[in-house]
């Protein structure tokens, strides 16, 4: 399955594209800005998981050195 995310400043244009997608048999869904942010956060969490643990001391030292 492939997906596309379309954004528009015009509700009228977005509604037209949404109606067209239904007519040609594509499944489509309108997402709120909050839903898009949540999906982005989920994706970032999944990419960030490595299965290894971080050394707490090294991490805290690296934070202190950034100042």
CHARMM-style PDB file with segment names, atoms N, HN, CA, C and O in Angstrom:
ATOM      1  N   UNK     1       0.848  -1.174   0.000  1.00  0.00      PROA
ATOM      2  CA  UNK     1       0.000   0.000   0.000  1.00  0.00      PROA
ATOM      3  C   UNK     1       0.892   1.235   0.000  1.00  0.00      PROA
ATOM      4  O   UNK     1       1.906   1.274   0.696  1.00  0.00      PROA
ATOM      5  N   UNK     2       0.525   2.209  -0.755  1.00  0.00      PROA
ATOM      6  HN  UNK     2      -0.299   2.178  -1.320  1.00  0.00      PROA
ATOM      7  CA  UNK     2       1.226   3.493  -0.812  1.00  0.00      PROA
ATOM      8  C   UNK     2       0.284   4.563  -0.305  1.00  0.00      PROA
ATOM      9  O   UNK     2      -0.936   4.422  -0.390  1.00  0.00      PROA
ATOM     10  N   UNK     3       0.849   5.628   0.222  1.00  0.00      PROA
ATOM     11  HN  UNK     3       1.840   5.743   0.291  1.00  0.00      PROA
ATOM     12  CA  UNK     3       0.045   6.717   0.772  1.00  0.00      PROA
ATOM     13  C   UNK     3       0.570   8.050   0.273  1.00  0.00      PROA
ATOM     14  O   UNK     3       1.718   8.172  -0.153  1.00  0.00      PROA
ATOM     15  N   UNK     4      -0.305   9.050   0.338  1.00  0.00      PROA
ATOM     16  HN  UNK     4      -1.238   8.951   0.685  1.00  0.00      PROA
ATOM     17  CA  UNK     4       0.073  10.409  -0.010  1.00  0.00      PROA
ATOM     18  C   UNK     4      -0.558  11.332   1.012  1.00  0.00      PROA
ATOM     19  O   UNK     4      -1.682  11.107   1.460  1.00  0.00      PROA
ATOM     20  N   UNK     5       0.164  12.360   1.372  1.00  0.00      PROA
ATOM     21  HN  UNK     5       1.078  12.543   1.008  1.00  0.00      PROA
ATOM     22  CA  UNK     5      -0.354  13.358   2.300  1.00  0.00      PROA
ATOM     23  C   UNK     5      -0.411  14.679   1.558  1.00  0.00      PROA
ATOM     24  O   UNK     5       0.602  15.169   1.060  1.00  0.00      PROA
ATOM     25  N   UNK     6      -1.596  15.248   1.489  1.00  0.00      PROA
ATOM     26  HN  UNK     6      -2.419  14.850   1.894  1.00  0.00      PROA
ATOM     27  CA  UNK     6      -1.787  16.509   0.780  1.00  0.00      PROA
ATOM     28  C   UNK     6      -2.190  17.575   1.783  1.00  0.00      PROA
ATOM     29  O   UNK     6      -2.999  17.322   2.676  1.00  0.00      PROA
ATOM     30  N   UNK     7      -1.632  18.757   1.637  1.00  0.00      PROA
ATOM     31  HN  UNK     7      -0.975  18.963   0.912  1.00  0.00      PROA
ATOM     32  CA  UNK     7      -2.039  19.876   2.486  1.00  0.00      PROA
ATOM     33  C   UNK     7      -2.403  21.044   1.589  1.00  0.00      PROA
ATOM     34  O   UNK     7      -1.874  21.202   0.488  1.00  0.00      PROA
ATOM     35  N   UNK     8      -3.314  21.851   2.085  1.00  0.00      PROA
ATOM     36  HN  UNK     8      -3.744  21.723   2.979  1.00  0.00      PROA
ATOM     37  CA  UNK     8      -3.751  22.996   1.308  1.00  0.00      PROA
ATOM     38  C   UNK     8      -4.224  24.094   2.242  1.00  0.00      PROA
ATOM     39  O   UNK     8      -4.765  23.821   3.313  1.00  0.00      PROA
ATOM     40  N   UNK     9      -4.021  25.312   1.836  1.00  0.00      PROA
ATOM     41  HN  UNK     9      -3.581  25.534   0.966  1.00  0.00      PROA
ATOM     42  CA  UNK     9      -4.531  26.442   2.591  1.00  0.00      PROA
ATOM     43  C   UNK     9      -5.993  26.713   2.267  1.00  0.00      PROA
ATOM     44  O   UNK     9      -6.639  27.540   2.911  1.00  0.00      PROA
ATOM     45  N   UNK    10      -6.506  26.009   1.265  1.00  0.00      PROA
ATOM     46  HN  UNK    10      -5.981  25.338   0.743  1.00  0.00      PROA
ATOM     47  CA  UNK    10      -7.876  26.214   0.818  1.00  0.00      PROA
ATOM     48  C   UNK    10      -8.735  25.001   1.150  1.00  0.00      PROA
ATOM     49  O   UNK    10      -8.506  23.909   0.630  1.00  0.00      PROA
ATOM     50  N   UNK    11      -9.714  25.195   2.007  1.00  0.00      PROA
ATOM     51  HN  UNK    11      -9.900  26.083   2.429  1.00  0.00      PROA
ATOM     52  CA  UNK    11     -10.636  24.100   2.332  1.00  0.00      PROA
ATOM     53  C   UNK    11     -11.400  23.643   1.093  1.00  0.00      PROA
ATOM     54  O   UNK    11     -11.687  22.456   0.936  1.00  0.00      PROA
ATOM     55  N   UNK    12     -11.726  24.582   0.224  1.00  0.00      PROA
ATOM     56  HN  UNK    12     -11.494  25.546   0.351  1.00  0.00      PROA
ATOM     57  CA  UNK    12     -12.471  24.273  -1.001  1.00  0.00      PROA
ATOM     58  C   UNK    12     -11.666  23.340  -1.907  1.00  0.00      PROA
ATOM     59  O   UNK    12     -12.199  22.353  -2.414  1.00  0.00      PROA
ATOM     60  N   UNK    13     -10.388  23.650  -2.110  1.00  0.00      PROA
ATOM     61  HN  UNK    13      -9.955  24.452  -1.698  1.00  0.00      PROA
ATOM     62  CA  UNK    13      -9.533  22.808  -2.951  1.00  0.00      PROA
ATOM     63  C   UNK    13      -9.340  21.425  -2.347  1.00  0.00      PROA
ATOM     64  O   UNK    13      -9.386  20.419  -3.055  1.00  0.00      PROA
ATOM     65  N   UNK    14      -9.125  21.378  -1.051  1.00  0.00      PROA
ATOM     66  HN  UNK    14      -9.087  22.195  -0.476  1.00  0.00      PROA
ATOM     67  CA  UNK    14      -8.918  20.093  -0.383  1.00  0.00      PROA
ATOM     68  C   UNK    14     -10.175  19.232  -0.465  1.00  0.00      PROA
ATOM     69  O   UNK    14     -10.088  18.020  -0.662  1.00  0.00      PROA
ATOM     70  N   UNK    15     -11.324  19.848  -0.317  1.00  0.00      PROA
ATOM     71  HN  UNK    15     -11.394  20.833  -0.156  1.00  0.00      PROA
ATOM     72  CA  UNK    15     -12.592  19.117  -0.422  1.00  0.00      PROA
ATOM     73  C   UNK    15     -12.753  18.551  -1.830  1.00  0.00      PROA
ATOM     74  O   UNK    15     -13.204  17.417  -1.991  1.00  0.00      PROA
ATOM     75  N   UNK    16     -12.388  19.327  -2.849  1.00  0.00      PROA
ATOM     76  HN  UNK    16     -12.022  20.248  -2.718  1.00  0.00      PROA
ATOM     77  CA  UNK    16     -12.470  18.871  -4.239  1.00  0.00      PROA
ATOM     78  C   UNK    16     -11.583  17.648  -4.469  1.00  0.00      PROA
ATOM     79  O   UNK    16     -12.012  16.678  -5.094  1.00  0.00      PROA
ATOM     80  N   UNK    17     -10.358  17.691  -3.970  1.00  0.00      PROA
ATOM     81  HN  UNK    17     -10.009  18.479  -3.463  1.00  0.00      PROA
ATOM     82  CA  UNK    17      -9.438  16.554  -4.119  1.00  0.00      PROA
ATOM     83  C   UNK    17      -9.972  15.335  -3.369  1.00  0.00      PROA
ATOM     84  O   UNK    17      -9.869  14.209  -3.854  1.00  0.00      PROA
ATOM     85  N   UNK    18     -10.534  15.560  -2.203  1.00  0.00      PROA
ATOM     86  HN  UNK    18     -10.618  16.476  -1.809  1.00  0.00      PROA
ATOM     87  CA  UNK    18     -11.098  14.482  -1.401  1.00  0.00      PROA
ATOM     88  C   UNK    18     -12.258  13.814  -2.144  1.00  0.00      PROA
ATOM     89  O   UNK    18     -12.344  12.586  -2.182  1.00  0.00      PROA
ATOM     90  N   UNK    19     -13.145  14.611  -2.730  1.00  0.00      PROA
ATOM     91  HN  UNK    19     -13.075  15.608  -2.699  1.00  0.00      PROA
ATOM     92  CA  UNK    19     -14.280  14.073  -3.476  1.00  0.00      PROA
ATOM     93  C   UNK    19     -13.809  13.327  -4.728  1.00  0.00      PROA
ATOM     94  O   UNK    19     -14.363  12.284  -5.074  1.00  0.00      PROA
ATOM     95  N   UNK    20     -12.802  13.852  -5.397  1.00  0.00      PROA
ATOM     96  HN  UNK    20     -12.351  14.700  -5.117  1.00  0.00      PROA
ATOM     97  CA  UNK    20     -12.248  13.197  -6.582  1.00  0.00      PROA
ATOM     98  C   UNK    20     -11.646  11.840  -6.222  1.00  0.00      PROA
ATOM     99  O   UNK    20     -11.827  10.863  -6.949  1.00  0.00      PROA
ATOM    100  N   UNK    21     -10.944  11.784  -5.118  1.00  0.00      PROA
ATOM    101  HN  UNK    21     -10.798  12.577  -4.527  1.00  0.00      PROA
ATOM    102  CA  UNK    21     -10.331  10.518  -4.716  1.00  0.00      PROA
ATOM    103  C   UNK    21     -11.401   9.459  -4.458  1.00  0.00      PROA
ATOM    104  O   UNK    21     -11.204   8.290  -4.790  1.00  0.00      PROA
ATOM    105  N   UNK    22     -12.520   9.852  -3.875  1.00  0.00      PROA
ATOM    106  HN  UNK    22     -12.680  10.801  -3.605  1.00  0.00      PROA
ATOM    107  CA  UNK    22     -13.616   8.900  -3.656  1.00  0.00      PROA
ATOM    108  C   UNK    22     -14.189   8.410  -4.982  1.00  0.00      PROA
ATOM    109  O   UNK    22     -14.481   7.224  -5.135  1.00  0.00      PROA
ATOM    110  N   UNK    23     -14.349   9.327  -5.945  1.00  0.00      PROA
ATOM    111  HN  UNK    23     -14.112  10.290  -5.821  1.00  0.00      PROA
ATOM    112  CA  UNK    23     -14.931   8.973  -7.247  1.00  0.00      PROA
ATOM    113  C   UNK    23     -14.066   7.996  -8.016  1.00  0.00      PROA
ATOM    114  O   UNK    23     -14.593   7.147  -8.735  1.00  0.00      PROA
ATOM    115  N   UNK    24     -12.745   8.093  -7.882  1.00  0.00      PROA
ATOM    116  HN  UNK    24     -12.317   8.783  -7.298  1.00  0.00      PROA
ATOM    117  CA  UNK    24     -11.867   7.180  -8.633  1.00  0.00      PROA
ATOM    118  C   UNK    24     -11.501   5.938  -7.823  1.00  0.00      PROA
ATOM    119  O   UNK    24     -10.655   5.145  -8.237  1.00  0.00      PROA
ATOM    120  N   UNK    25     -12.144   5.773  -6.666  1.00  0.00      PROA
ATOM    121  HN  UNK    25     -12.832   6.417  -6.329  1.00  0.00      PROA
ATOM    122  CA  UNK    25     -11.999   4.533  -5.907  1.00  0.00      PROA
ATOM    123  C   UNK    25     -10.839   4.482  -4.931  1.00  0.00      PROA
ATOM    124  O   UNK    25     -10.445   3.398  -4.501  1.00  0.00      PROA
ATOM    125  N   UNK    26     -10.294   5.616  -4.578  1.00  0.00      PROA
ATOM    126  HN  UNK    26     -10.615   6.496  -4.928  1.00  0.00      PROA
ATOM    127  CA  UNK    26      -9.216   5.635  -3.593  1.00  0.00      PROA
ATOM    128  C   UNK    26      -9.803   5.796  -2.194  1.00  0.00      PROA
ATOM    129  O   UNK    26     -10.774   6.527  -1.997  1.00  0.00      PROA
ATOM    130  N   UNK    27      -9.218   5.122  -1.248  1.00  0.00      PROA
ATOM    131  HN  UNK    27      -8.429   4.528  -1.408  1.00  0.00      PROA
ATOM    132  CA  UNK    27      -9.610   5.339   0.141  1.00  0.00      PROA
ATOM    133  C   UNK    27      -8.954   6.631   0.589  1.00  0.00      PROA
ATOM    134  O   UNK    27      -7.764   6.842   0.357  1.00  0.00      PROA
ATOM    135  N   UNK    28      -9.708   7.475   1.216  1.00  0.00      PROA
ATOM    136  HN  UNK    28     -10.675   7.303   1.405  1.00  0.00      PROA
ATOM    137  CA  UNK    28      -9.133   8.745   1.657  1.00  0.00      PROA
ATOM    138  C   UNK    28      -9.699   9.114   3.014  1.00  0.00      PROA
ATOM    139  O   UNK    28     -10.783   8.675   3.400  1.00  0.00      PROA
ATOM    140  N   UNK    29      -8.949   9.922   3.719  1.00  0.00      PROA
ATOM    141  HN  UNK    29      -8.069  10.278   3.405  1.00  0.00      PROA
ATOM    142  CA  UNK    29      -9.354  10.350   5.046  1.00  0.00      PROA
ATOM    143  C   UNK    29      -8.792  11.736   5.298  1.00  0.00      PROA
ATOM    144  O   UNK    29      -7.636  12.015   4.981  1.00  0.00      PROA
ATOM    145  N   UNK    30      -9.604  12.592   5.860  1.00  0.00      PROA
ATOM    146  HN  UNK    30     -10.544  12.365   6.118  1.00  0.00      PROA
ATOM    147  CA  UNK    30      -9.139  13.913   6.258  1.00  0.00      PROA
ATOM    148  C   UNK    30      -8.597  13.820   7.675  1.00  0.00      PROA
ATOM    149  O   UNK    30      -9.251  13.262   8.556  1.00  0.00      PROA
ATOM    150  N   UNK    31      -7.417  14.358   7.899  1.00  0.00      PROA
ATOM    151  HN  UNK    31      -6.885  14.812   7.183  1.00  0.00      PROA
ATOM    152  CA  UNK    31      -6.786  14.333   9.213  1.00  0.00      PROA
ATOM    153  C   UNK    31      -6.710  15.743   9.779  1.00  0.00      PROA
ATOM    154  O   UNK    31      -6.506  16.716   9.052  1.00  0.00      PROA
ATOM    155  N   UNK    32      -6.878  15.827  11.077  1.00  0.00      PROA
ATOM    156  HN  UNK    32      -7.044  15.037  11.667  1.00  0.00      PROA
ATOM    157  CA  UNK    32      -6.694  17.116  11.737  1.00  0.00      PROA
ATOM    158  C   UNK    32      -5.202  17.354  11.925  1.00  0.00      PROA
ATOM    159  O   UNK    32      -4.397  16.431  11.800  1.00  0.00      PROA
ATOM    160  N   UNK    33      -4.844  18.580  12.222  1.00  0.00      PROA
ATOM    161  HN  UNK    33      -5.498  19.330  12.324  1.00  0.00      PROA
ATOM    162  CA  UNK    33      -3.434  18.904  12.460  1.00  0.00      PROA
ATOM    163  C   UNK    33      -2.903  18.105  13.650  1.00  0.00      PROA
ATOM    164  O   UNK    33      -1.752  17.669  13.649  1.00  0.00      PROA
ATOM    165  N   UNK    34      -3.743  17.920  14.658  1.00  0.00      PROA
ATOM    166  HN  UNK    34      -4.678  18.274  14.659  1.00  0.00      PROA
ATOM    167  CA  UNK    34      -3.327  17.153  15.838  1.00  0.00      PROA
ATOM    168  C   UNK    34      -3.048  15.692  15.471  1.00  0.00      PROA
ATOM    169  O   UNK    34      -2.075  15.115  15.956  1.00  0.00      PROA
ATOM    170  N   UNK    35      -3.885  15.088  14.625  1.00  0.00      PROA
ATOM    171  HN  UNK    35      -4.676  15.556  14.231  1.00  0.00      PROA
ATOM    172  CA  UNK    35      -3.663  13.710  14.203  1.00  0.00      PROA
ATOM    173  C   UNK    35      -2.363  13.576  13.416  1.00  0.00      PROA
ATOM    174  O   UNK    35      -1.645  12.588  13.569  1.00  0.00      PROA
ATOM    175  N   UNK    36      -2.060  14.560  12.580  1.00  0.00      PROA
ATOM    176  HN  UNK    36      -2.644  15.362  12.457  1.00  0.00      PROA
ATOM    177  CA  UNK    36      -0.811  14.534  11.815  1.00  0.00      PROA
ATOM    178  C   UNK    36       0.385  14.631  12.755  1.00  0.00      PROA
ATOM    179  O   UNK    36       1.377  13.925  12.571  1.00  0.00      PROA
ATOM    180  N   UNK    37       0.301  15.495  13.756  1.00  0.00      PROA
ATOM    181  HN  UNK    37      -0.505  16.068  13.906  1.00  0.00      PROA
ATOM    182  CA  UNK    37       1.387  15.630  14.735  1.00  0.00      PROA
ATOM    183  C   UNK    37       1.582  14.330  15.497  1.00  0.00      PROA
ATOM    184  O   UNK    37       2.717  13.915  15.733  1.00  0.00      PROA
ATOM    185  N   UNK    38       0.485  13.679  15.888  1.00  0.00      PROA
ATOM    186  HN  UNK    38      -0.437  14.017  15.697  1.00  0.00      PROA
ATOM    187  CA  UNK    38       0.586  12.420  16.622  1.00  0.00      PROA
ATOM    188  C   UNK    38       1.218  11.329  15.773  1.00  0.00      PROA
ATOM    189  O   UNK    38       2.040  10.558  16.269  1.00  0.00      PROA
ATOM    190  N   UNK    39       0.847  11.255  14.498  1.00  0.00      PROA
ATOM    191  HN  UNK    39       0.179  11.882  14.095  1.00  0.00      PROA
ATOM    192  CA  UNK    39       1.460  10.272  13.608  1.00  0.00      PROA
ATOM    193  C   UNK    39       2.953  10.537  13.434  1.00  0.00      PROA
ATOM    194  O   UNK    39       3.752   9.602  13.379  1.00  0.00      PROA
ATOM    195  N   UNK    40       3.321  11.789  13.349  1.00  0.00      PROA
ATOM    196  HN  UNK    40       2.673  12.549  13.394  1.00  0.00      PROA
ATOM    197  CA  UNK    40       4.738  12.149  13.221  1.00  0.00      PROA
ATOM    198  C   UNK    40       5.513  11.754  14.470  1.00  0.00      PROA
ATOM    199  O   UNK    40       6.635  11.257  14.378  1.00  0.00      PROA
ATOM    200  N   UNK    41       4.917  11.974  15.634  1.00  0.00      PROA
ATOM    201  HN  UNK    41       4.006  12.378  15.709  1.00  0.00      PROA
ATOM    202  CA  UNK    41       5.567  11.606  16.893  1.00  0.00      PROA
ATOM    203  C   UNK    41       5.730  10.094  16.999  1.00  0.00      PROA
ATOM    204  O   UNK    41       6.781   9.606  17.414  1.00  0.00      PROA
ATOM    205  N   UNK    42       4.692   9.356  16.625  1.00  0.00      PROA
ATOM    206  HN  UNK    42       3.838   9.753  16.288  1.00  0.00      PROA
ATOM    207  CA  UNK    42       4.772   7.886  16.635  1.00  0.00      PROA
ATOM    208  C   UNK    42       5.897   7.412  15.729  1.00  0.00      PROA
ATOM    209  O   UNK    42       6.671   6.531  16.105  1.00  0.00      PROA
ATOM    210  N   UNK    43       5.993   7.988  14.543  1.00  0.00      PROA
ATOM    211  HN  UNK    43       5.365   8.704  14.237  1.00  0.00      PROA
ATOM    212  CA  UNK    43       7.044   7.612  13.599  1.00  0.00      PROA
ATOM    213  C   UNK    43       8.429   7.919  14.155  1.00  0.00      PROA
ATOM    214  O   UNK    43       9.346   7.110  14.011  1.00  0.00      PROA
ATOM    215  N   UNK    44       8.591   9.075  14.787  1.00  0.00      PROA
ATOM    216  HN  UNK    44       7.846   9.732  14.904  1.00  0.00      PROA
ATOM    217  CA  UNK    44       9.886   9.450  15.363  1.00  0.00      PROA
ATOM    218  C   UNK    44      10.269   8.490  16.488  1.00  0.00      PROA
ATOM    219  O   UNK    44      11.433   8.108  16.607  1.00  0.00      PROA
ATOM    220  N   UNK    45       9.305   8.102  17.305  1.00  0.00      PROA
ATOM    221  HN  UNK    45       8.360   8.412  17.209  1.00  0.00      PROA
ATOM    222  CA  UNK    45       9.582   7.163  18.402  1.00  0.00      PROA
ATOM    223  C   UNK    45      10.026   5.815  17.834  1.00  0.00      PROA
ATOM    224  O   UNK    45      10.993   5.224  18.315  1.00  0.00      PROA
ATOM    225  N   UNK    46       9.321   5.332  16.816  1.00  0.00      PROA
ATOM    226  HN  UNK    46       8.536   5.812  16.425  1.00  0.00      PROA
ATOM    227  CA  UNK    46       9.684   4.042  16.212  1.00  0.00      PROA
ATOM    228  C   UNK    46      11.095   4.079  15.619  1.00  0.00      PROA
ATOM    229  O   UNK    46      11.858   3.125  15.770  1.00  0.00      PROA
ATOM    230  N   UNK    47      11.438   5.175  14.947  1.00  0.00      PROA
ATOM    231  HN  UNK    47      10.818   5.950  14.825  1.00  0.00      PROA
ATOM    232  CA  UNK    47      12.771   5.289  14.350  1.00  0.00      PROA
ATOM    233  C   UNK    47      13.851   5.403  15.423  1.00  0.00      PROA
ATOM    234  O   UNK    47      14.977   4.951  15.218  1.00  0.00      PROA
ATOM    235  N   UNK    48      13.520   6.000  16.553  1.00  0.00      PROA
ATOM    236  HN  UNK    48      12.605   6.368  16.719  1.00  0.00      PROA
ATOM    237  CA  UNK    48      14.494   6.216  17.611  1.00  0.00      PROA
ATOM    238  C   UNK    48      14.778   4.991  18.458  1.00  0.00      PROA
ATOM    239  O   UNK    48      15.782   4.947  19.169  1.00  0.00      PROA
ATOM    240  N   UNK    49      13.913   4.005  18.392  1.00  0.00      PROA
ATOM    241  HN  UNK    49      13.097   4.041  17.814  1.00  0.00      PROA
ATOM    242  CA  UNK    49      14.124   2.793  19.181  1.00  0.00      PROA
ATOM    243  C   UNK    49      15.223   1.947  18.562  1.00  0.00      PROA
ATOM    244  O   UNK    49      15.139   1.528  17.408  1.00  0.00      PROA
ATOM    245  N   UNK    50      16.260   1.707  19.363  1.00  0.00      PROA
ATOM    246  HN  UNK    50      16.328   2.048  20.300  1.00  0.00      PROA
ATOM    247  CA  UNK    50      17.370   0.906  18.853  1.00  0.00      PROA
ATOM    248  C   UNK    50      17.482  -0.434  19.571  1.00  0.00      PROA
ATOM    249  O   UNK    50      18.160  -1.344  19.093  1.00  0.00      PROA
ATOM    250  N   UNK    51      16.822  -0.557  20.709  1.00  0.00      PROA
ATOM    251  HN  UNK    51      16.271   0.182  21.098  1.00  0.00      PROA
ATOM    252  CA  UNK    51      16.894  -1.793  21.477  1.00  0.00      PROA
ATOM    253  C   UNK    51      18.082  -1.809  22.425  1.00  0.00      PROA
ATOM    254  O   UNK    51      18.237  -2.758  23.194  1.00  0.00      PROA
ATOM    255  N   UNK    52      18.920  -0.787  22.389  1.00  0.00      PROA
ATOM    256  HN  UNK    52      18.794  -0.016  21.765  1.00  0.00      PROA
ATOM    257  CA  UNK    52      20.056  -0.737  23.300  1.00  0.00      PROA
ATOM    258  C   UNK    52      19.818   0.337  24.355  1.00  0.00      PROA
ATOM    259  O   UNK    52      19.061   1.285  24.144  1.00  0.00      PROA
ATOM    260  N   UNK    53      20.472   0.166  25.475  1.00  0.00      PROA
ATOM    261  HN  UNK    53      21.087  -0.604  25.646  1.00  0.00      PROA
ATOM    262  CA  UNK    53      20.314   1.106  26.572  1.00  0.00      PROA
ATOM    263  C   UNK    53      21.382   2.192  26.505  1.00  0.00      PROA
ATOM    264  O   UNK    53      22.491   1.964  26.021  1.00  0.00      PROA
ATOM    265  N   UNK    54      21.033   3.358  26.990  1.00  0.00      PROA
ATOM    266  HN  UNK    54      20.132   3.543  27.383  1.00  0.00      PROA
ATOM    267  CA  UNK    54      21.956   4.488  27.023  1.00  0.00      PROA
ATOM    268  C   UNK    54      22.582   4.552  28.404  1.00  0.00      PROA
ATOM    269  O   UNK    54      21.895   4.409  29.416  1.00  0.00      PROA
ATOM    270  N   UNK    55      23.884   4.766  28.439  1.00  0.00      PROA
ATOM    271  HN  UNK    55      24.442   4.881  27.617  1.00  0.00      PROA
ATOM    272  CA  UNK    55      24.575   4.938  29.715  1.00  0.00      PROA
ATOM    273  C   UNK    55      24.144   6.287  30.304  1.00  0.00      PROA
ATOM    274  O   UNK    55      24.411   7.341  29.727  1.00  0.00      PROA
ATOM    275  N   UNK    56      23.484   6.237  31.444  1.00  0.00      PROA
ATOM    276  HN  UNK    56      23.268   5.381  31.913  1.00  0.00      PROA
ATOM    277  CA  UNK    56      22.914   7.442  32.051  1.00  0.00      PROA
ATOM    278  C   UNK    56      23.983   8.469  32.376  1.00  0.00      PROA
ATOM    279  O   UNK    56      23.789   9.659  32.124  1.00  0.00      PROA
ATOM    280  N   UNK    57      25.093   8.042  32.923  1.00  0.00      PROA
ATOM    281  HN  UNK    57      25.251   7.076  33.128  1.00  0.00      PROA
ATOM    282  CA  UNK    57      26.162   8.973  33.294  1.00  0.00      PROA
ATOM    283  C   UNK    57      26.720   9.691  32.069  1.00  0.00      PROA
ATOM    284  O   UNK    57      26.902  10.908  32.094  1.00  0.00      PROA
ATOM    285  N   UNK    58      26.991   8.949  31.002  1.00  0.00      PROA
ATOM    286  HN  UNK    58      26.843   7.960  30.982  1.00  0.00      PROA
ATOM    287  CA  UNK    58      27.514   9.555  29.781  1.00  0.00      PROA
ATOM    288  C   UNK    58      26.506  10.542  29.197  1.00  0.00      PROA
ATOM    289  O   UNK    58      26.882  11.615  28.723  1.00  0.00      PROA
ATOM    290  N   UNK    59      25.239  10.181  29.233  1.00  0.00      PROA
ATOM    291  HN  UNK    59      24.933   9.310  29.617  1.00  0.00      PROA
ATOM    292  CA  UNK    59      24.202  11.046  28.704  1.00  0.00      PROA
ATOM    293  C   UNK    59      24.119  12.349  29.487  1.00  0.00      PROA
ATOM    294  O   UNK    59      24.046  13.425  28.893  1.00  0.00      PROA
ATOM    295  N   UNK    60      24.130  12.265  30.808  1.00  0.00      PROA
ATOM    296  HN  UNK    60      24.190  11.392  31.291  1.00  0.00      PROA
ATOM    297  CA  UNK    60      24.059  13.464  31.650  1.00  0.00      PROA
ATOM    298  C   UNK    60      25.288  14.349  31.457  1.00  0.00      PROA
ATOM    299  O   UNK    60      25.173  15.574  31.426  1.00  0.00      PROA
ATOM    300  N   UNK    61      26.476  13.727  31.325  1.00  0.00      PROA
ATOM    301  HN  UNK    61      26.570  12.732  31.350  1.00  0.00      PROA
ATOM    302  CA  UNK    61      27.693  14.502  31.072  1.00  0.00      PROA
ATOM    303  C   UNK    61      27.616  15.227  29.731  1.00  0.00      PROA
ATOM    304  O   UNK    61      28.051  16.372  29.612  1.00  0.00      PROA
ATOM    305  N   UNK    62      27.053  14.546  28.712  1.00  0.00      PROA
ATOM    306  HN  UNK    62      26.699  13.616  28.809  1.00  0.00      PROA
ATOM    307  CA  UNK    62      26.953  15.180  27.396  1.00  0.00      PROA
ATOM    308  C   UNK    62      26.001  16.376  27.440  1.00  0.00      PROA
ATOM    309  O   UNK    62      26.207  17.360  26.730  1.00  0.00      PROA
ATOM    310  N   UNK    63      24.975  16.293  28.262  1.00  0.00      PROA
ATOM    311  HN  UNK    63      24.808  15.493  28.839  1.00  0.00      PROA
ATOM    312  CA  UNK    63      24.063  17.426  28.413  1.00  0.00      PROA
ATOM    313  C   UNK    63      24.751  18.602  29.093  1.00  0.00      PROA
ATOM    314  O   UNK    63      24.547  19.756  28.713  1.00  0.00      PROA
ATOM    315  N   UNK    64      25.568  18.301  30.101  1.00  0.00      PROA
ATOM    316  HN  UNK    64      25.734  17.364  30.409  1.00  0.00      PROA
ATOM    317  CA  UNK    64      26.278  19.367  30.826  1.00  0.00      PROA
ATOM    318  C   UNK    64      27.332  20.013  29.934  1.00  0.00      PROA
ATOM    319  O   UNK    64      27.580  21.213  30.053  1.00  0.00      PROA
ATOM    320  N   UNK    65      27.955  19.252  29.050  1.00  0.00      PROA
ATOM    321  HN  UNK    65      27.754  18.277  28.954  1.00  0.00      PROA
ATOM    322  CA  UNK    65      28.997  19.782  28.169  1.00  0.00      PROA
ATOM    323  C   UNK    65      28.437  20.667  27.063  1.00  0.00      PROA
ATOM    324  O   UNK    65      29.173  21.468  26.486  1.00  0.00      PROA
ATOM    325  N   UNK    66      27.146  20.539  26.756  1.00  0.00      PROA
ATOM    326  HN  UNK    66      26.548  19.888  27.225  1.00  0.00      PROA
ATOM    327  CA  UNK    66      26.529  21.345  25.688  1.00  0.00      PROA
ATOM    328  C   UNK    66      26.305  22.797  26.101  1.00  0.00      PROA
ATOM    329  O   UNK    66      26.031  23.639  25.246  1.00  0.00      PROA
ATOM    330  N   UNK    67      26.413  23.097  27.357  1.00  0.00      PROA
ATOM    331  HN  UNK    67      26.636  22.412  28.051  1.00  0.00      PROA
ATOM    332  CA  UNK    67      26.137  24.457  27.827  1.00  0.00      PROA
ATOM    333  C   UNK    67      27.223  25.400  27.475  1.00  0.00      PROA
ATOM    334  OT1 UNK    67      27.142  26.585  27.800  1.00  0.00      PROA
TER     335      UNK     67
END
